Amino acid sequence: MTDVLDDLQWRGLIALSTDLDALRAELAKGPITYYCGFDPTGPSLHFGHLTQVITVRRLQLAGNRPLALVGGATGLIGDPRPTAERTLHDRGVVGDWVERIRRQIEPFLDFTGPSAARMVNNLDWTQELSAIDFLRDIGKHFRVGKMLSKDAVSARLNSEAGISYTEFSYQILQGLDYLELHRRYGCRLQTGGSDQWGNLTAGTDLIHRTTGESVHLLATPLITDANGEKIGKSTGGGSIWLDPEMTSPYAFYQYFINVEDALVPQLLRMFTFLDREEILALEKETAERPAARAGQRRLAEEVTRLVHGEAETRQAVAASQALFGRGSLVELAPATLRAALVEAGLTTVPGELPPVAALFKESGLASSGGDARRTIAEGGAYVNNERVTDPDERIGADRLLHGRWLVLRRGKRTIAGVEVGEPI
């Protein structure tokens, strides 16, 4: 049981903890029940949540019993952000998000056997709780001075936005979650992100005040790039979502293919279930032959398979190869092909296709008609991986992929797509 702590430390997944030696001693006695909470602040989990989901899975694989909490109650309130008040969403919307996120988490966990996981919703113990009972039984254990010291709260207090009593009370609700799970299921450990440390300690403090017991916390680190920015944003600035309708499996795969070399060792350790020997070998290869991008390719395959499954991973790999002439474009599923072209840059042509030179100009692969003609004359222009030699050629409908798309390529690595007809 205690080996899992060593593994989490080696993988860089422990940033903060209450008392690691005490937790190690408790794990040595046998499995424990633990929980991690996910608030439905949107219709999908994003890359940042994946750290927690995978940590929960690692602890279960070591024989411990997970409680995965989706916050139907806390999602109606909102964890305070450092900058501004959250929008309060309709109960029906939040309820739908709870179900969507629950379905995203469930495939990562095993719900059978002695370490069976359980899904829980904190709305179950808060919706019937009266304001008087909440204040008398729970609120009396919290000290306002300590609540004011929490990072997000203090940041808001010193901003023009201020903070409402609603969001100020969020940490009480999260503390109540740990207490209820401790009472109902004997929960002894909570995991979460290090940026949530103030909210996490609200639960341990509440349990200690009400029961006299000491329970445990583990917090994972925030992952940042060389500039200190949180990773998990696409090149377009949006979040990398786990929902395939919000971030396609191809775009998800490409995100990991393109991560900077310096992040590869950390991400391989945190987000894959490869053993130490294989990870160390990939780290060494990435350092010695960075151009081969062996670490990124293995990372992208492992994480995409974990989130989206084997079939979608095979399609993403095939698309990544086919776009650059190393595979068959016609064998790509329509959804995968379009997702890949959207990532590359997709131009819509509503009517008849213009000549090839005009296509290269309109798609942005050439700066002008003359530039397009020179590229074609020099042998650097391709349509569906076939070199084109006539700038005035018009591509027939029979050459459209799935009757709708063309893949344009300039040289070896510059890609753009053309969609014929109205955008899907």
Phi, psi and omega in degrees: 000319184286343178301331183295328177293319177298318180295316178299320179294316180298325181277000178074028185261003177242108177263320181219152175205161178284297180210094186296324179294320178293321177294318179299318179295322180290320178295329180295339180276345181143179184297151175236163174263134184221165179215159172221138182253145178229120179272136179278073177274000177196179184281358183209153165288156177238182185308321181301327179287339186297329177303316182289317181300316182290323177297318176300317180295319180298317180295324177291319179299336177276002175105003181270164189255112184270143167246116178259112185260125170252121194278083176296334177271306181296332176293338177280345183256304179099126175294130182302129171270157181291344190253315187204164179293142176284153173284133177274119184268156178301145181301321180295321178296312180296321178300320177295318179296324177302313181294320180295317181289323175303316180293332177287324184283322189306319182296341180280346188241161178253126184255021179233164173082184185294339179253028185303136177280161176222133173270135179227157181228122185289352173295335182299326181251001178252332188292335178262001183278122181284159178299321180295314179295321180299314182290317183287315189270330184248307186302329183294342182272354182257137178257127186300322180302317180290322178297323180291337183279348180300142188304309183295322180292312181296324178296319181289323180298328181267009179252168177293331183291329186067196179213138179280161175298329180302304182287328177301327183277356184304316184297333176292317179298318180291323175298321178299323178304310182298318179299314181295317180291329175295317181289318187280320190234004181070030182296133185237357183213136171240139174245155180183183179277151181297335177288350179257013189303319179300318177290324180295316182290341175301324180288315180295321178296318181295317179297319181294320181291325185269331184240343184082358182271154174253125178241182196240157174224143168230129179240133178273156182281158167284145181254121182235158178273190183297337180268003180082010179270144176301134175273163181117014176249141177284172179297337177276359176095353181271165179289153172272106185269155175276340177287122183295341177282340182260325170226114184297152176305325178295313179297323177299312179300315182296328178302315182284330175299327188260006180293151182294150183306321185297336181273345188301312180302316181297316183288325176299318181290318186281324193247004175237162177255022174293152180281170187300317184299316181291321179296315180298323177295319178292322176299317180295316180294321179296321180289322185275327181227068185299330182295333180288338178053038181296319180295317179296317182295318180290320177301312181299318180295314184295315184286322177295320177296320180297319185271320189245354177093169186294315185297313180293327178294316178300319178295318180296318178295316180298319179294318180299324179280317186294324181300333183252023171084013182251022179187179184270123176289326185290342181273355180281139176296146181307317182296320180292317180299314181294319179300320179294320181288326175298317178297321181286329185122109188247124178254134180261132175246108188289334184238224181292141180290135175284176176301160185304316181301319179293324177299317180294323178290313183294330180280349181091002178283343176228144183281341181201172176298320179296319178298319179297316180296320179296318179299316180295317181297327181276359176082020183255013183246135182226142171238121184052041177069012175250129181296136176254144184238346182247112182295341182262004179295142174251129183282127180283159181299334182290347181261358178289133177287126184054030177070014189215331191236152170235145173251117177258140178221135174249118183069214185270332193229358184259115190241148169211160180239155175234131177246127182264127182100184180292143180301144178284000000 
